[in-house]
Amino acid sequence: MNFCRKGREERKENLMRIKLINLCDLCVFAYSASFPARPSSMSLSAMLQAVERVLLTLWVGGLWVTGLVVAPVLFRYYERMLAGDIAGRMFAAVSLLGMLCGALLLACATVRARRRVWRDWRAGVLLAMLAATLIGEFGLAARMRELKELMALPPVAPAVMTEFGRLHGVASVLFLANSAFGLVL
């Protein structure tokens, strides 16, 4: 009799242990479902790639929106001089954004490629885009602003208008090239 009682008690204990283990497993499962584990940390390469995509989207998206949406709308609905002034300010803002994004993108490319950065065709395209932005803003746009001030005072010399038109054409080609290069990246 004692033996049967002992066996029964052991079975009860085993059953209790099983129930306790199942209860613990259930708690662990419920906890993990409610509070998922911290997401695995991104690799440096994945983080750089994400940062590069955001920066490139800001820069190239700004180029396309300003050139294909904002400028045409301004010239359609506002007087030519006012539209040109506003568009010039918008292009200057996009140029500054491009300089910042371009420098950061080159830094990311350098970190990613290390010593091989100058063999990376993307770094070359970025450098060309950054150079075009710098030339456009500090060379062409600066001179165009000076000429615009001269054109505000009558009489306007034909040479001033000719030079402004030529610089505007070169700036437009640089802007379009940057927009196209941005799509290549």
MOJOQUI-V139207 format. One record per residue. N is the residue number from 1. RES is the residue in one small letter. PSI is psi in whole degrees, 0 to 359 (NA if undefined). OMEGA is omega as a letter, one per 30 degrees, with the letter a starting at -180 (* if undefined). NEAR is the number of other C-alpha atoms within 10 Angstrom. Layout:
n=N res=RES psi=PSI omega=OMEGA near=NEAR
n=N res=RES psi=PSI omega=OMEGA near=NEAR
This chain:
n=1 res=m psi=318 omega=l near=6
n=2 res=n psi=322 omega=a near=7
n=3 res=f psi=318 omega=l near=8
n=4 res=c psi=318 omega=l near=9
n=5 res=r psi=317 omega=a near=10
n=6 res=k psi=318 omega=l near=11
n=7 res=g psi=319 omega=l near=12
n=8 res=r psi=318 omega=l near=12
n=9 res=e psi=321 omega=l near=12
n=10 res=e psi=318 omega=l near=12
n=11 res=r psi=320 omega=l near=12
n=12 res=k psi=315 omega=l near=12
n=13 res=e psi=316 omega=l near=12
n=14 res=n psi=317 omega=l near=12
n=15 res=l psi=319 omega=l near=12
n=16 res=m psi=318 omega=l near=12
n=17 res=r psi=317 omega=l near=12
n=18 res=i psi=315 omega=l near=12
n=19 res=k psi=320 omega=l near=12
n=20 res=l psi=317 omega=l near=12
n=21 res=i psi=315 omega=l near=12
n=22 res=n psi=321 omega=l near=12
n=23 res=l psi=317 omega=l near=12
n=24 res=c psi=316 omega=l near=12
n=25 res=d psi=319 omega=l near=12
n=26 res=l psi=318 omega=l near=12
n=27 res=c psi=316 omega=l near=12
n=28 res=v psi=316 omega=l near=12
n=29 res=f psi=313 omega=a near=12
n=30 res=a psi=318 omega=a near=12
n=31 res=y psi=315 omega=a near=12
n=32 res=s psi=329 omega=l near=11
n=33 res=a psi=325 omega=a near=10
n=34 res=s psi=322 omega=a near=9
n=35 res=f psi=86 omega=a near=9
n=36 res=p psi=155 omega=a near=9
n=37 res=a psi=154 omega=l near=9
n=38 res=r psi=137 omega=l near=6
n=39 res=p psi=145 omega=a near=6
n=40 res=s psi=142 omega=a near=6
n=41 res=s psi=140 omega=a near=8
n=42 res=m psi=148 omega=l near=9
n=43 res=s psi=160 omega=l near=9
n=44 res=l psi=321 omega=l near=11
n=45 res=s psi=317 omega=a near=12
n=46 res=a psi=321 omega=l near=11
n=47 res=m psi=316 omega=l near=13
n=48 res=l psi=320 omega=l near=18
n=49 res=q psi=319 omega=l near=16
n=50 res=a psi=316 omega=l near=12
n=51 res=v psi=317 omega=l near=15
n=52 res=e psi=319 omega=l near=20
n=53 res=r psi=317 omega=l near=14
n=54 res=v psi=313 omega=a near=13
n=55 res=l psi=316 omega=l near=19
n=56 res=l psi=322 omega=l near=21
n=57 res=t psi=317 omega=l near=15
n=58 res=l psi=311 omega=a near=15
n=59 res=w psi=303 omega=a near=23
n=60 res=v psi=323 omega=l near=22
n=61 res=g psi=319 omega=l near=16
n=62 res=g psi=319 omega=l near=20
n=63 res=l psi=311 omega=a near=24
n=64 res=w psi=318 omega=a near=19
n=65 res=v psi=316 omega=a near=12
n=66 res=t psi=314 omega=a near=18
n=67 res=g psi=325 omega=a near=20
n=68 res=l psi=344 omega=a near=11
n=69 res=v psi=300 omega=a near=11
n=70 res=v psi=307 omega=a near=16
n=71 res=a psi=311 omega=l near=18
n=72 res=p psi=322 omega=l near=13
n=73 res=v psi=317 omega=l near=14
n=74 res=l psi=312 omega=a near=17
n=75 res=f psi=340 omega=l near=16
n=76 res=r psi=322 omega=a near=10
n=77 res=y psi=351 omega=a near=9
n=78 res=y psi=161 omega=l near=12
n=79 res=e psi=145 omega=a near=10
n=80 res=r psi=314 omega=a near=12
n=81 res=m psi=318 omega=l near=12
n=82 res=l psi=315 omega=l near=12
n=83 res=a psi=319 omega=l near=19
n=84 res=g psi=321 omega=l near=16
n=85 res=d psi=314 omega=l near=14
n=86 res=i psi=316 omega=l near=17
n=87 res=a psi=320 omega=l near=20
n=88 res=g psi=320 omega=l near=16
n=89 res=r psi=321 omega=l near=12
n=90 res=m psi=316 omega=l near=18
n=91 res=f psi=325 omega=l near=22
n=92 res=a psi=319 omega=l near=18
n=93 res=a psi=318 omega=l near=15
n=94 res=v psi=326 omega=l near=24
n=95 res=s psi=317 omega=l near=24
n=96 res=l psi=318 omega=l near=16
n=97 res=l psi=318 omega=l near=19
n=98 res=g psi=321 omega=l near=25
n=99 res=m psi=316 omega=l near=20
n=100 res=l psi=309 omega=a near=14
n=101 res=c psi=319 omega=l near=22
n=102 res=g psi=316 omega=l near=25
n=103 res=a psi=317 omega=l near=15
n=104 res=l psi=322 omega=l near=16
n=105 res=l psi=321 omega=l near=26
n=106 res=l psi=322 omega=l near=19
n=107 res=a psi=317 omega=l near=17
n=108 res=c psi=318 omega=l near=20
n=109 res=a psi=323 omega=l near=21
n=110 res=t psi=318 omega=l near=16
n=111 res=v psi=318 omega=a near=15
n=112 res=r psi=314 omega=a near=15
n=113 res=a psi=346 omega=a near=14
n=114 res=r psi=240 omega=a near=11
n=115 res=r psi=340 omega=a near=9
n=116 res=r psi=10 omega=a near=12
n=117 res=v psi=325 omega=a near=18
n=118 res=w psi=352 omega=l near=14
n=119 res=r psi=347 omega=a near=10
n=120 res=d psi=119 omega=a near=12
n=121 res=w psi=329 omega=l near=11
n=122 res=r psi=320 omega=l near=17
n=123 res=a psi=323 omega=l near=22
n=124 res=g psi=317 omega=l near=14
n=125 res=v psi=318 omega=l near=16
n=126 res=l psi=316 omega=l near=22
n=127 res=l psi=319 omega=l near=17
n=128 res=a psi=318 omega=l near=16
n=129 res=m psi=318 omega=l near=23
n=130 res=l psi=318 omega=l near=22
n=131 res=a psi=317 omega=l near=15
n=132 res=a psi=322 omega=l near=20
n=133 res=t psi=316 omega=l near=25
n=134 res=l psi=316 omega=l near=17
n=135 res=i psi=316 omega=a near=15
n=136 res=g psi=317 omega=a near=24
n=137 res=e psi=311 omega=a near=21
n=138 res=f psi=346 omega=l near=12
n=139 res=g psi=290 omega=a near=14
n=140 res=l psi=308 omega=a near=18
n=141 res=a psi=324 omega=l near=20
n=142 res=a psi=315 omega=l near=14
n=143 res=r psi=324 omega=l near=15
n=144 res=m psi=324 omega=l near=21
n=145 res=r psi=320 omega=l near=14
n=146 res=e psi=315 omega=l near=12
n=147 res=l psi=325 omega=l near=17
n=148 res=k psi=321 omega=l near=17
n=149 res=e psi=321 omega=l near=9
n=150 res=l psi=325 omega=a near=15
n=151 res=m psi=341 omega=l near=16
n=152 res=a psi=339 omega=a near=10
n=153 res=l psi=119 omega=l near=9
n=154 res=p psi=153 omega=f near=7
n=155 res=p psi=148 omega=a near=8
n=156 res=v psi=125 omega=l near=12
n=157 res=a psi=138 omega=l near=11
n=158 res=p psi=328 omega=a near=10
n=159 res=a psi=325 omega=l near=9
n=160 res=v psi=315 omega=l near=16
n=161 res=m psi=323 omega=l near=15
n=162 res=t psi=313 omega=l near=11
n=163 res=e psi=319 omega=l near=14
n=164 res=f psi=315 omega=l near=21
n=165 res=g psi=319 omega=l near=13
n=166 res=r psi=314 omega=l near=14
n=167 res=l psi=322 omega=l near=19
n=168 res=h psi=318 omega=l near=16
n=169 res=g psi=316 omega=l near=12
n=170 res=v psi=317 omega=l near=14
n=171 res=a psi=322 omega=l near=21
n=172 res=s psi=318 omega=l near=14
n=173 res=v psi=316 omega=l near=14
n=174 res=l psi=317 omega=l near=17
n=175 res=f psi=316 omega=l near=21
n=176 res=l psi=320 omega=l near=15
n=177 res=a psi=317 omega=l near=15
n=178 res=n psi=318 omega=l near=25
n=179 res=s psi=318 omega=l near=19
n=180 res=a psi=316 omega=l near=15
n=181 res=f psi=323 omega=l near=16
n=182 res=g psi=325 omega=l near=19
n=183 res=l psi=328 omega=l near=13
n=184 res=v psi=324 omega=a near=9
n=185 res=l psi=NA omega=* near=13
